[in-house]
Amino acid sequence: MLHNAGKIDIHVHAVPKRDLPKPSGSNYPLPDELRSMYDRVGVDKAVLMPPGSAPEGTYDRMSQREAAQLFQAYPDVFIAWYCNIDPRQGSNGPDTDFSYYLSYYRSQGAAGVGEITANLYLDDPRMMNLFSHCERMHMPVLLHFGSMGNDYGVVDDVGFPRLEIVLKTFPKLIVIGHSPIFWASFQNDARGNPGAVFRLMASCENLWAEFSSISGGNAILQNPDFTYDFFAKFADRIMYGTDFHDPRNLETYDIYQKVCDFLDSSVKTGRLTMENYRKICRENALRLIRFGAEGTGNIL
């Protein structure tokens, strides 16, 4: 394994102590449990996503205060944290001053916003208002896509037309895509036309992607040749992630080890350059963290 690259996990969940269990009986991992899991798959540090900002899909909830404290208390596990803002906060309308929130949370070390799981259409005025403030403050957003109704996550139609509106309305806003619905649009269709993810990344330079969890892992493993083309074309905007949400994830699912093995073997066979391996596994995340934490508007 090429652990000398020191992977950065752009997407993970953790809590300071166990509280309300999920109906399955599981809990979010503790920092020490994460450190043990990371040592097994070659991860250096992670970006903490506080669980439970939106009520949808939430059991145990973490405040922004707890997230900042967890980040500060475990520098051997976390390299940054994202504040988790719900677009319905404040006035539950399209005029909440989210720059006030973002400025404060950045002062506490936040480097972005996510993961956003509010079950609203992407072009809902409240969502658009949040996006406008994130763009103004140079704070990247990480989106979990879901279905409207009995689900969690932001909502779009087939082909992501609303996402395209967001990307073009806010060209300086970095949007990071994630979740089964996002990765279901990764491959070419039956006629060979590019999937929506590939098409939008080609046309909108502010769309990034992270292949965490089972959905992202399966997407990149399904058709290696397609993935190699994807990596080569968008190496500057793709990031490694796990979305660990249970201390038993490594025992329950083998996808995490398969993804690491795929990345390492791709370098050894020459299908993925070491330069792009380092970008995807570490350097892109570091660039994005600096961009969000500094708020300079310079991603280079």
Stockholm file with secondary structure:
# STOCKHOLM 1.0

chainA/1-300         MLHNAGKIDIHVHAVPKRDLPKPSGSNYPLPDELRSMYDRVGVDKAVLMPPGSAPEGTYDRMSQREAAQLFQAYPDVFIAWYCNIDPRQGSNGPDTDFSYYLSYYRSQGAAGVGEITANLYLDDPRMMNLFSHCERMHMPVLLHFGSMGNDYGVVDDVGFPRLEIVLKTFPKLIVIGHSPIFWASFQNDARGNPGAVFRLMASCENLWAEFSSISGGNAILQNPDFTYDFFAKFADRIMYGTDFHDPRNLETYDIYQKVCDFLDSSVKTGRLTMENYRKICRENALRLIRFGAEGTGNIL
#=GR chainA/1-300 SS CCGGGCEEEEEECCCSSCCSCCTTSCCCCCHHHHHHHHHHHTEEEEEECCSCSSSTTCSSCCCHHHHHHHHHHCTTTEEEEEECCCTTSTTSSTTCCHHHHHHHHHHTTEEEEEEECCCSBTTSHHHHHHHHHHHHTTCCEEEEEECSSSSCSEECCTTCHHHHHHHHHSTTCCEEEESHHHHTTCSCCTTSCCCHHHHHHHHCTTEEEECCHHHHHHHHHHCHHHHHHHHHHSGGGEECCCCCCSTTHHHHCSHHHHHHHHHHHHHHTTSSCHHHHHIIIIIHHHHHHHHHHHCCSCCC
#=GC SS_cons         CCGGGCEEEEEECCCSSCCSCCTTSCCCCCHHHHHHHHHHHTEEEEEECCSCSSSTTCSSCCCHHHHHHHHHHCTTTEEEEEECCCTTSTTSSTTCCHHHHHHHHHHTTEEEEEEECCCSBTTSHHHHHHHHHHHHTTCCEEEEEECSSSSCSEECCTTCHHHHHHHHHSTTCCEEEESHHHHTTCSCCTTSCCCHHHHHHHHCTTEEEECCHHHHHHHHHHCHHHHHHHHHHSGGGEECCCCCCSTTHHHHCSHHHHHHHHHHHHHHTTSSCHHHHHIIIIIHHHHHHHHHHHCCSCCC
//
